[in-house]
Every structure is written in structure tokens, then in C-alpha cells.
């Protein structure tokens, strides 16, 4: 099964999409990567969903990636004593004083427990505290390691254990909680392909996760905090890919700043040759409605025009009533955008010159040759996936066939723009790679008898990092024509 688009679709699994039958329907509708959100359910739930995806993968005979998204540290206030009506909540008025402290006593109209000494120690006067997804905004007037005095700038009802965001401060918190470390080890043991790392603030957060993963999965850093945007160059260098997590970004930063940040992150990722996923609230109305709003369709389209590798569904597929319809909508929007002449002009204008390295020069040349000669596909042989990611950075007009003998590599690459992943037999020589490319390109209906394809690989063959050869081959040419050496 091949997709008639280059951008990939990520769908989150949940109560509405946990059975093999539900997952298979989502895959057949257009999902390329399934996300398991470790913030919901336990490890047994995650294992069942992982097993179901692998069952579907075996049935359809195509590699499917699984992204395990770690919860990250959860910062929450304590609880309130019952008010006169018996409700454990208070209503804060604009301009009133309110304190957050380490006292575990239930709170009231003037204070509440904040059981995070690391936050209190980092706060300075003028910093903002956002409660309940930013609905309540408090400005710090004085702070000690035991308490923070604030003034309410945006009031409202506040109740037990609501989340707290601290947008103005680089918090002395690791991205991995004890729960995250347990979940990371458990999911890597199952064999997931990507680990979604939450609460990233600095490159060291990614390095810590990498040391625990030990190469068993690729790491996708979620950019959801202002500090991550500030430190994006170092974070991107340390990561295998990034996710633009617009939900939390939109809480901690002015909402008007999110579109340019999204564009910048997509451009940086493409220049680095690393996949970027645009996520959160893409088709949120389809949680309860069979059709999206016009604004949502435009939002998805804009991410595709920008050159994102993938767009993601969250609650739409996890708990929504119209998950398959949401996937179908994304698929239709993607194909419509990619068939627009303006799309190709935008994508080409954003291309950066190839770096002065042989693998980069080869992939850039493959794109130019494919366009000049109107080739039908570019077949890239890879062990680690790096050659395919370089090729995807070029955003060629013809399909990219990611050819690898390793199923783990094929799965990982399913999130990469334009990559049609094929698990090949183990090959020993370049001439065998050419023949395999011809067979698979024809079998996948990328090319017919007499059509030409490009083959990109490295010689000596089966040595990682040696991409140095580009060959044009013709479907149906006598096998002897490919026997001319390595």
C-alpha cells in the first residue's frame, strides 16, 4: 500500500482506537505513525496498543512506526478546603493578593499549596504563574524558597490539583520524572520506534534521555516551553526529530507568536534533515463533529505548505467519535495542497544549498537528475536512515523509496516526508541493490516497464556513512545490464 502524498499522518491511540480492527481502519484510511500517549492509561494499556499495531503491521505487510510520548513532569497546585457551598474551589478576583507555598494544609481564598520547591526557588518578582492551562494568570511580587506572593492579573475559579505553567523561568527540573524513566525503559523493551520527550528545556535533557535509550529508539523532542524555543539550535542538534507542541506553547507564550515559531521550527528541522511533526488542535472540532471547520483545514494546509514531515491527531483519534473521518480529512487536505502549483514553488524556495559533503552532494544531485530526466522514483539504500533523511531534505518531486534490510530502520523512517519504506533482503553488492530497486519500484507501482529510476547508495556496500554513488536504471532492462561491477 502506497500513499498518494508526501506528508505523513500521526494518530494518537486511545479508548476510541485500541482494537486491531480500529487501528487497521485508521491505517487503511491514511495513518502512517501511531502515537501512544503515556499520560493516559498504564503500561499494560500501552503494551496492548503496541501489540495491536504490530498485529496490523503484520497483516498489511508494511512497516508502521510507533511513537511513545512520555508524560514529563507534571506541575500542579494542591487542594482546597470546601467552601460554603461544599465545593473545593475558590474564585480569584483581579487585583487580589494570592500566595502559593509549601504548606500542605488545604488552601482557601488567599493561598494554596504548591508542592514544588524547585519552582519557588527559581521564581523572581515579575515572573508569571499560569494555572489551569493559562486561564488564571498570577504575577509574582515577592518570592522565597518557601512561598511566592502574587497578584491576580486574570482571575477566575481555581480548584484542586490544576496544572501550573511557569513561562518566564528556566526551571531546575529534569525532563524525565521517575515515571518517565520507567515508561521509557518499558516502551523501549517493547520495541517502539520513537520516544517523544516532554518538558525539554535544554540540550542536556535530550542527552540524558539518549543515554537511557541507548540507540533502541529515536528521540523526538517536544518543543512546548519558551526555553526550548530559545535553545532550539542545541536541542535540534541533540535530537533525532522535533515536535511542535503548540498546545503548551500557546499557554506559555503569546498566542500570536505561535505561527512564526512554527514556521521557524519547521524550517530549521528541514535544514537539519530531521523530521518535524506539527501537533495539537489540528482538527479538534472533529472530536465531536464529522466535519472540520474551515480554519482547521487551513491550519493543516499551512503546516503542509511549510514543509512539515508530519501532522498529528491527538484527541481526534484517541477519544473522538470520528477518528477515521479526521484521518481522511488530513489525507484529502494533504493531497490537495501537494497538487497545488504554489506548493512546489514554496517548497523549492525554502531549500538550502547542500553541505560540502559527499552524501549531501549525491542526494542533491539525485533530486536534480530526477527532475531533469523525469525519473519515476529515487531509491535510497540505507542502514541508519541518514541517506533517506538527506534525500527528504531535498523535497524531490518524485517518490523516495527507503530501501533497508532492517525493519527497525524502515519503521523509524515512516515519519519522514515522502519516504515509502521497503524492507529488503540482505544485499552484498551495489549491483544487487540496483536489481532490487527495479523490482520493488515496479512492484509498488512507482514505475512501469521502460521507466527510469535513480539508485543512491554507498560503495563499499553495507558500510554506514558511505553514500557516494548515483546510478540511473531502467525498469525491465536485462539483468546483465546491472552486472557491470559494484
Residue pairs with C-beta under 8 A, 6 or more apart in sequence:
1 28
1 60
1 62
2 399
2 420
2 444
2 445
2 446
3 30
3 32
3 331
3 420
4 335
5 331
5 334
5 335
5 338
6 334
6 338
6 395
6 417
6 418
7 304
7 308
7 309
7 310
7 311
7 334
7 338
7 417
8 32
8 33
8 309
8 310
8 311
8 414
8 415
8 416
8 417
9 30
9 31
9 32
9 33
9 310
9 311
9 312
9 313
9 327
9 330
9 331
9 334
10 31
10 32
10 33
10 34
10 35
10 67
10 277
10 279
10 310
10 311
10 312
10 313
10 415
11 17
11 26
11 31
11 33
11 34
11 35
11 312
11 313
11 316
11 317
11 323
11 327
12 34
12 35
12 36
12 37
12 69
12 312
12 313
12 314
12 315
12 316
12 317
12 318
13 23
13 34
13 35
13 36
13 37
13 49
13 53
13 317
13 318
14 37
14 40
14 41
14 315
14 317
14 318
14 319
15 318
15 319
16 22
16 317
16 318
16 319
16 320
16 321
16 323
17 23
17 26
17 317
17 318
17 323
18 45
18 48
18 49
18 52
19 52
20 52
20 55
20 56
20 59
22 323
23 34
23 49
23 52
23 53
23 56
24 56
24 59
24 60
25 324
26 34
26 317
26 323
26 324
26 327
27 56
27 60
27 64
28 60
29 324
29 327
29 328
29 331
30 327
30 328
30 330
30 331
31 317
31 327
32 64
32 65
32 310
32 414
32 415
33 64
33 65
33 66
33 67
33 194
33 310
33 414
33 415
34 49
34 53
34 64
34 65
34 66
34 67
35 66
35 67
35 68
35 69
35 196
35 312
35 314
36 46
36 49
36 50
36 66
36 67
36 68
36 69
36 187
36 192
37 69
37 314
37 318
38 46
38 68
38 69
38 70
38 71
38 180
38 183
38 187
39 69
39 71
40 318
43 182
43 183
43 186
46 68
46 183
46 186
46 187
46 190
47 186
47 190
50 66
50 187
50 190
50 191
50 192
53 64
53 66
54 64
56 64
57 63
57 64
62 421
63 407
63 410
63 411
63 413
63 414
63 421
63 423
64 411
64 414
65 193
65 194
65 411
65 412
65 414
65 415
66 192
66 193
66 194
66 411
67 192
67 193
67 194
67 195
67 196
67 220
67 415
68 183
68 184
68 187
68 192
68 194
68 195
68 196
68 217
69 196
69 198
69 222
70 176
70 180
70 183
70 184
70 195
70 196
70 197
70 198
71 177
71 179
71 180
71 183
71 198
72 175
72 176
72 177
72 180
72 197
72 198
72 199
72 222
73 173
73 174
73 175
73 177
73 180
73 198
73 199
74 163
74 177
75 116
75 119
75 163
75 164
75 165
75 166
76 115
76 161
76 162
76 163
76 164
77 100
77 107
77 112
77 113
77 114
77 131
77 158
77 160
77 161
77 162
77 164
78 104
78 106
78 107
78 112
78 113
78 114
78 115
78 160
78 161
79 88
79 106
79 107
79 112
79 113
79 160
79 161
80 88
80 89
80 90
80 106
80 107
80 108
80 112
80 158
80 159
80 160
81 88
81 106
81 107
81 108
82 88
83 89
83 90
87 159
88 106
88 159
88 160
89 157
89 158
89 159
89 160
90 107
90 108
90 109
90 157
90 158
91 155
91 156
91 157
91 158
92 98
92 136
92 152
92 155
92 156
92 157
92 158
93 152
93 155
94 152
94 153
94 154
94 155
95 151
95 152
96 110
96 151
96 152
96 155
97 110
97 141
97 149
97 150
97 151
97 152
98 110
98 111
98 112
98 138
98 150
98 151
98 152
99 110
99 111
99 112
99 147
99 148
99 149
99 150
100 111
100 112
100 113
100 114
100 120
100 129
100 138
100 147
100 148
100 150
101 111
101 113
101 114
101 120
101 146
101 147
101 148
102 113
102 114
102 115
102 117
102 120
102 146
102 147
103 111
103 113
104 113
104 115
105 113
106 113
107 113
112 158
114 120
114 148
114 164
116 164
117 145
118 171
118 172
118 173
119 164
119 166
119 169
119 171
120 143
120 144
120 145
120 146
120 147
120 148
121 145
121 172
122 166
122 169
122 170
122 171
122 172
123 129
123 140
123 143
123 148
123 166
123 169
124 140
124 143
124 169
125 140
125 141
125 142
125 143
126 139
126 140
126 168
127 139
127 140
127 143
127 166
127 168
127 169
128 137
128 138
128 139
128 140
128 153
128 166
128 167
128 168
129 137
129 138
129 139
129 140
129 148
129 150
129 164
129 165
129 166
130 136
130 137
130 138
130 164
130 165
130 166
130 167
130 251
130 252
131 137
131 138
131 158
131 162
131 163
131 164
131 165
132 156
132 158
132 162
132 163
133 163
133 165
133 251
134 165
134 251
134 252
135 154
135 156
136 152
136 154
136 155
136 156
136 158
136 162
137 152
137 153
137 154
138 150
138 151
138 152
138 153
139 150
139 151
139 153
140 148
140 149
140 150
141 149
141 150
141 151
142 148
142 149
143 149
165 248
165 251
165 252
167 225
167 226
167 251
167 252
167 253
168 226
170 201
170 202
170 227
171 201
173 199
173 201
174 205
174 208
175 197
175 198
175 199
175 200
175 201
175 205
175 206
175 208
175 209
176 184
176 197
176 205
176 208
176 209
176 212
180 198
181 212
184 195
184 209
184 212
184 213
185 212
187 195
187 217
188 195
188 213
188 216
188 217
191 216
191 408
192 217
193 217
193 218
193 408
193 411
193 412
193 414
194 217
194 218
194 219
194 220
194 240
194 241
194 412
194 415
195 209
195 213
195 217
195 218
195 219
195 220
196 220
196 222
196 243
197 205
197 206
197 209
197 219
197 220
197 221
197 222
197 239
198 222
198 224
198 245
199 205
199 222
199 224
199 225
200 206
200 221
200 222
200 223
200 224
200 225
200 228
200 235
201 225
201 227
201 228
201 231
202 227
202 231
202 234
202 235
203 231
203 234
203 235
203 237
203 238
205 221
205 235
206 219
206 221
206 235
206 238
206 239
207 238
209 219
210 219
210 238
213 219
218 240
218 241
218 412
219 239
219 240
219 241
220 239
220 240
220 241
220 242
220 243
220 275
220 277
221 228
221 235
221 236
221 238
221 239
221 241
221 242
221 243
222 228
222 242
222 243
222 245
223 229
223 232
223 235
223 242
223 243
223 244
223 245
223 249
223 265
224 245
224 247
224 248
224 249
224 252
225 248
225 249
225 252
226 249
226 252
226 253
228 235
229 249
229 253
229 261
229 265
232 264
232 265
232 268
233 268
235 242
236 242
236 268
236 269
236 272
236 274
237 272
239 274
240 274
240 275
241 269
241 274
241 275
241 276
241 277
241 309
241 415
242 265
242 269
242 274
242 276
242 277
243 276
243 277
243 278
243 279
243 312
244 261
244 262
244 265
244 266
244 276
244 277
244 278
244 279
244 308
245 279
245 280
246 258
246 262
246 278
246 279
246 280
246 281
247 279
247 280
247 281
249 258
249 261
250 258
250 280
253 261
259 302
262 278
262 303
262 306
263 306
265 276
266 276
266 278
266 303
266 306
266 307
266 308
267 306
267 307
267 350
269 275
269 276
269 309
270 276
270 307
270 350
270 352
270 393
270 395
271 352
271 393
273 386
273 389
273 390
273 392
273 393
274 389
275 309
275 310
275 389
275 392
275 415
275 416
275 417
276 308
276 309
276 310
277 308
277 309
277 310
277 311
277 312
277 415
278 303
278 306
278 308
278 310
278 311
278 312
279 311
279 312
279 314
280 312
280 314
281 299
281 314
282 296
282 299
282 300
282 303
282 311
282 312
282 313
282 314
282 316
282 330
283 292
283 296
283 300
283 313
283 316
283 326
283 329
283 330
284 296
284 315
284 316
285 292
285 293
285 296
286 292
286 296
286 316
286 320
286 322
286 325
286 326
286 329
287 315
287 316
287 319
287 320
287 321
287 322
288 320
288 321
288 322
289 322
290 322
290 325
291 325
291 329
292 326
292 329
297 329
297 333
300 311
300 329
300 330
300 333
300 334
301 333
301 336
301 337
303 311
304 311
304 333
304 334
304 337
304 338
304 343
305 337
305 342
305 343
305 346
306 346
307 346
307 347
307 350
307 395
307 417
308 417
309 392
309 415
309 416
309 417
310 415
310 417
311 330
311 334
313 323
313 326
313 327
313 330
316 322
316 323
316 326
317 323
317 326
317 327
320 326
337 343
344 397
347 395
348 395
351 394
351 395
354 360
354 361
354 363
354 364
358 467
358 468
359 386
359 387
359 390
359 458
359 465
359 467
359 468
360 390
362 456
362 467
362 468
362 469
362 470
363 380
363 387
363 390
363 391
363 393
363 394
363 456
363 467
364 394
365 470
366 378
366 391
366 394
366 396
366 454
366 456
366 470
367 378
367 391
367 394
367 395
367 396
369 375
369 454
369 470
369 472
370 378
370 396
370 397
370 398
370 454
371 396
371 397
371 398
373 452
373 472
375 398
375 451
375 452
375 453
375 454
375 472
376 398
376 399
376 441
376 446
376 447
376 451
376 452
376 453
376 475
377 398
377 399
377 400
377 401
377 441
377 446
377 447
377 453
377 454
378 391
378 396
378 398
378 399
378 400
378 401
378 453
378 454
378 456
379 401
379 403
379 433
379 437
379 440
379 441
379 453
379 454
379 455
379 456
380 387
380 388
380 391
380 400
380 401
380 402
380 403
380 456
380 457
381 387
381 403
381 404
381 424
381 427
381 433
381 437
381 455
381 456
381 457
381 458
381 461
382 388
382 402
382 403
382 404
382 409
382 413
383 404
383 405
383 406
383 409
383 462
383 464
384 409
384 464
384 465
385 402
385 404
385 409
385 412
385 413
385 416
386 464
386 465
386 467
387 456
387 457
387 458
387 467
388 400
388 402
388 413
388 416
388 419
389 413
389 416
390 467
391 400
391 456
392 400
392 416
392 417
392 418
392 419
395 417
395 418
396 418
399 418
399 420
399 446
400 418
400 419
400 420
401 419
401 420
401 422
401 437
401 440
401 441
401 444
401 446
402 409
402 410
402 413
402 416
402 419
402 420
402 421
402 422
403 422
403 424
403 433
403 436
403 437
403 440
404 410
404 413
404 421
404 422
404 423
404 424
405 423
405 424
405 425
405 426
405 427
406 423
407 423
410 421
410 422
410 423
411 421
413 419
413 421
414 421
420 444
420 446
422 440
422 444
424 436
424 440
425 436
427 433
427 436
427 461
427 462
428 461
428 462
429 461
429 486
430 457
430 459
430 461
430 469
430 471
430 485
430 486
431 482
431 483
431 484
431 485
431 486
433 455
433 457
433 461
434 455
434 471
434 473
434 482
435 479
435 482
437 453
437 455
437 473
438 453
438 473
438 474
438 475
438 476
438 477
438 482
441 447
441 451
441 453
441 475
442 448
442 449
442 475
442 476
446 453
447 453
447 475
448 475
449 475
449 476
450 474
450 475
450 476
451 474
451 475
452 472
452 473
452 474
452 475
453 472
453 473
453 475
454 470
454 471
454 472
454 473
455 470
455 471
455 472
455 473
456 467
456 469
456 470
457 467
457 469
457 471
458 465
458 466
458 467
458 468
458 469
459 466
459 468
459 469
459 486
460 466
460 486
461 486
473 482
474 481
